[in-house]
């Protein structure tokens, strides 16, 4: 509908708006980079010792200088660290059509890595905490796979591996986790390609290995959702990634059955699934064609939810459907009927709890009465009976843009404000990264000085299974003339992440550090008087905090909730 090529798909959202309704040693993963940093009330975070924060675990472990007790003549701060904001701040990074990354199919491995690293730098600077990275645009892969061929959007030729070899998904995961961010792998479940593709299909692509499963529909090649083998293939591809990569989430976009297209005379094109429907009816199936199509999609969603969690219980599964379930729900809403046209019963997926997070694409400005952002958000919240995460998607690329469908950056801020005010909603996902890379209409500066001024943690997912986070056992010491925070769990199990807050004269400075971090140099010019440390596990559960008051000659500790 919005993230990829296809004039028909993009036209749906625009028409609705206008009508008023494993890496090779040859190219190693870079050393971990700066963690997410935020500040409660001033710019003290900008004074952090960047070089110290970027040291690798190996470099940190090499520091064996004699240690003595901290001697910082500061008064004990009695005020506890404030709770850190829990808010999902995601961004889609589209690879199809080289929309967000890589900028060209002809880039060298080195240039592709540099672009991806710069992308994560920008996301970190904006204090985003999740990247939704497209890894399967059209039955292909932007990662090393034995099931599907390398994407033409990476190398220019489908099936051609990058030279020198590297694995973009492994690289992206490392970049995200080093910054304290989540990495969600984004899959298109059914698209098999484009009629006017830039390169021929690889011998391992489904168009070549099982052409009976692929149908030509308008400008697309589409895997028939009515074929059980298509569903099995999609599940197998996604579970393969969950098993082999340390992803935090699995994400499906809004493309189920394709958005409707017309022929050259303007007549609606029917989706060519007569063969698979006849097979279903011959086997005793009783559903009419529309209900059968919806059930095909429902079965995929339910199976992915169950299989992903059976493979790794802590991995979140999310979907970003079209923002309107059906016109008239709620009453004032008008527009495209995804239930009838895409055969996507998104309300059912949410009500059944088949998702861990739900990201309806609320791509209209707040002034559109027939597609009112707050009205749609409130309706989806009322349907969220299983209390899963509700993180609406925003058409950020239109903010500050040109044309009749654009809206001011101030309306984007209003959408974030309305999300924060809506009970049951706890974050936003932005489409797409290019608008942030361009700093379109100064939106980055507006977000950084406004709603994204401080660090936020993704909300916890208590219904998912993960070991409880180990309680921290931090201590402050002086080494090589610098004040160091030693980060250790009570026991041998390291947490997924450390949450560190430093009290200065004017603010609390917040950092999210990888769980492998064992020491952190406290910048001298912060004049920190207190540090509070807690641990986080893979589903976002936070341990009880431990606070150290930095006083002359020693530190004292206390634990407790806040």
Protein Blocks (a to p, Z undefined) as FASTA:
>chain_A
ZZmgcjklmmmmmmmmmnopaccfklccddddddddddfkbcklmmpcfklmmpcfklmm
mmmcdcddddddddddfbdcdddddddddddddfehplmbcfbfkbcfklmmmmmmmmmm
mmmmnopabdcddfblnopafbdcfkbccdfklnopghiacdddddfklmmmmmmmmnop
acdddddfkbgbdfkbcbdcdfkbmklmmmmlpccehjbccddfkbmklmmmmmmmmmmm
mmmpccfbdcddfbfcdcddddfkopacdddfklmmmmmmmnopabdfklmmmmmmmmmm
mmmmmmmmmmmmmbccdddddfbfbghiafklgcddfklmnopafklmmmnopafbdcdd
dfbcfklmklgfklmmmmmmmmmmnopacdddddfklgopacjkbccfklmmmmmmmmmm
pghiacdcdddfklmmnopghlmmmmmmmmmmpccdddddfkbccddddddddddddeeh
iacdddddedjbdcfbdcdddddfkbccdddddfklmbdcddfklopabdcdddddfkop
acddddddddehiacddeddZZ
